[in-house]
Amino acid sequence: MRLVAGIDVGQSSTKVVLVDESGTLLARASGGAGDELGLGPASTRLRAAVEATLATAMQRAGLPKSRRIDSAVVGISGFEGQLQGRPPRIAARRLRYTHDSENALAGAHAGKPGVAAIAGTGSVVVARSRDGSEARVGGHGYLFGDDGSAFGLARDALRGALVAADYGRGSAIAAAAERHFGCSVAACARGVYGGAISRAEIAAFAPMLLACARRGDRAARALLRAHASALAEQIRAAARLVRMRAPDVAIIGGLAEEVTFERAVRSALRGILPDARYRAPIYDAALGAAILAFEQAGIRIPEGMGR
């Protein structure tokens, strides 16, 4: 039995799938975040997350730890050609690291051309055309990017609430933040700077903001429209870069699973890329990494893989 591993490493979690050459899903496992954005060469965050999650998947598949994987692809949030910290120890005959957007694109369209927009803790859009041309838009991290992401949405909401508080104005967003974090928005900001509140914890506030928007709060609705429009503009830019006028578009990630946000993105996209065809993702990003691993090993991608 030839064994393939697809590994997707994000800012909130690490996911592993094990698939055999017939396309049978042998096991799934989820673990902690493994991205190393802002960390140095001594970091073991990626290594720990990947090794622990892969070990869990191997155990669930009933395979010994010593079992060698034929082909593995590891897609990592923020990856730009080299690892930041200590590499994971993966017993694989073929092993490749790539940006997690490549996983997402391969999974969303089952290896076929299209556009995939990741709207999770962070955000990035990637496109591939029939002639193999590729483009990536966004993905510049929490300081310089992440428009259309859970973190970006929550960050801007908290910033607006802080400004309102400075001028003595209360807001529904500030009240929601205080309930969510258990402290004032000013204390929340100090917690971020002091390292007590993580990016993932900030991103987890996004659903509360969307709830404010659904209740009609004007500031929350304006933020929702702004971030949905920003993601739609990135989708249009990626499609234009690979000369796709009527692309298949999939929106994936934790924020995309929020119906309020997903509908806002689709509405914004209709206005600027009317010929785009919205498609639900065929596979998730971990199975997308498995598709890339099949290609890497020269194994035909099975029909109905992982189902």
ABEGO torsion letter per residue (X at the ends): XBBBBBBBBBAABBBBBBBBAAGBBABBBBBBBABABGBBAABAAAAAAAAAAAAAAAAAAGBBAABBBABBBBBBBGBAGBBABBBBBBBBABBBBBBAAAAAAAAAAGGBBEBBBBBBABBBBBBBBAAGBBBBBEGAEAAABGBGBAAAAAAAAAAAAAAAAAAGBBBAAAAAAAAAAGBBAAAAAAAAAAGABBAAAAAAAAAAAAAAAAAGBAAAAAAAAAAAAAAAAAAAAAAAAAGBABBBBBBBEAAAABAAAAAAAAAAAAAABAABBBBBBABBAAAAAAAAAAAAAGBBBBBGBGX
